[in-house]
Amino acid sequence: MGPLFPLGTIGEELNLLIGFIIGIGFGFLLEAAGFTNTRKLAGVFYGYDFVVLKVFFAAAITAAIGLFLMNHYGLIDINAVFYPKTFWIPTLIGGFIMAFGFLIGGFCPGTSICAAVTGKIDAMIFVLGAIIGIFGYAFTYESLWEDLRNSGKMGRVNIAEWMGISDGLFILLLTIVAAVAFFAVTLIQKKVTEKHDYQL
Amino acid sequence: MERSKTYMNSYLAGILIGVFMIGAYYFSGEGLGASGALKAVVVTAVNDVNHEYAKEAHFFKARVQNEEESPIKSWLIFEILGVIAGAIISAAIAGRLKFEIGKGPNISSRTRLIFALIGGIFFGVGSQLGRGCTSGMVMSGMGVLSLSGFIGLIAIFGGGYIIAYFFRKLWL
């Protein structure tokens, strides 16, 4: 039963090797999907390219369905995997700061790393900025951020449980929302790009 | 030229990323992260320069207490090394491996680079405060139905739509 490393089935060296291999797949797919093209990324906010939304939702839903089924059939113990604990206040504020980062900088950390190593100079500068930001945050952590970061603590919260529905029903609803969104953004993109050639 | 414009189908790429995410959870119990690796670089650098400071400062101390283990020897670092290799392989195959500056058509390269730096700083701070970035916290969090992932989703993308109007000159 999984997860294999946390439950002691595989050793540390193999685990790190698997991390490397999974990273190769992740990086390959981000690049292949066009995530190193900053204008394609920004397009999600202006309607001319929805690649971000499509890839993002397709990935999250695939993983949610797969992990739900694997947990159901006893192939993985979801309680033993990394599970982001909910601190709603800093996540909401931090997320909003990241929204500014996205609109101003045109990348997020994962996409900027892929873009930087494939020659995008703007992405190299973005990565440098992100590292400067983390340094700045680290050195002002105790005075500025620590209390805020630990506020709004809710612990380990499953959104379906929180809404009072089953995991399966939540995933079904999420899939329906995504399907409607996929359909809608395809229409929007067609309309927006009809009027103007964005030359991506 | 034509070839470099060809990208993989978005849905297919998304589904395959989902499969790799399942693999990350199944084998290693980890999500697919990115900002955590940048943090590890910062922690390692500060720890190497001044271990006494790192041992005391709240941001660093939990991550540097094990004297034997370097914070750089972590799953996330190996995953990011893989991401780097994978991106280069894909770009090489598609003929996209070249130096260039990606930007909107109506701004100068200099403006683009200044804003890239500022945006990076925002993302660096936001990812630390928000406990992860778009991949590690939001996408991987959504995969395990963590409420945190959905709050992050709404904050980053909802926030993005609210403020997009003000930054349109950069992209349109």
Interface residues (C-beta under 8 A of the other chain):
Chain A: G2 P3 L4 F5 P6 I10 N15 L16 L17 I18 G19 F20 I21 I22 G23 I24 G25 F26 G27 F28 L29 L30 E31 A32 A33 G34 T36 N37 T38 R39 A42 G43 V44 F45 Y46 F50 V51 K54 V55 F56 F57 A58 A59 A60 I61 T62 A63 A64 G66 L67 M70 L75 I76 I78 A80 V81 F82 Y83 P84 K85 T86 F87 W88 P90 T91 L92 I93 G94 G95 F96 I97 M98 A99 F100 G101 F102 L103 I104 G105 G106 F107 C108 P109 G110 S112 I113 C114 A115 V117 T118 G119 K120 I121 D122 A123 I125 F126 V127 L128 G129 A130 I131 I132 G133 I134 F135 G136 Y137 A138 F139 Y141 E142 W145 E146 L148 R149 M154 R156 V157 N158 I159 A160 W162 D167 F170 I171 F182 Q199 L200
Chain B: K5 Y7 M8 S10 Y11 A13 G14 I15 L16 I17 G18 V19 F20 M21 I22 G23 A24 Y25 Y26 F27 S28 G29 E30 G31 L32 G33 A34 S35 A37 L38 K39 V41 V42 V43 V46 A57 H58 F59 F60 K73 W75 L76 F78 E79 I80 L81 G82 V83 I84 A85 G86 A87 I88 I89 S90 A91 A94 R96 L97 K98 F99 E100 I101 G102 K103 G104 P105 R112 L113 F115 A116 L117 I118 G119 G120 I121 F122 F123 G124 V125 G126 S127 Q128 L129 G130 R131 G132 C133 T134 S135 G136 M137 V138 M139 S140 G141 M142 G143 V144 L145 S146 L147 S148 G149 F150 I151 G152 L153 I154 A155 I156 F157 G158 G159 G160 Y161 I162 I163 A164 F166 F167 R168 L170 W171 L172
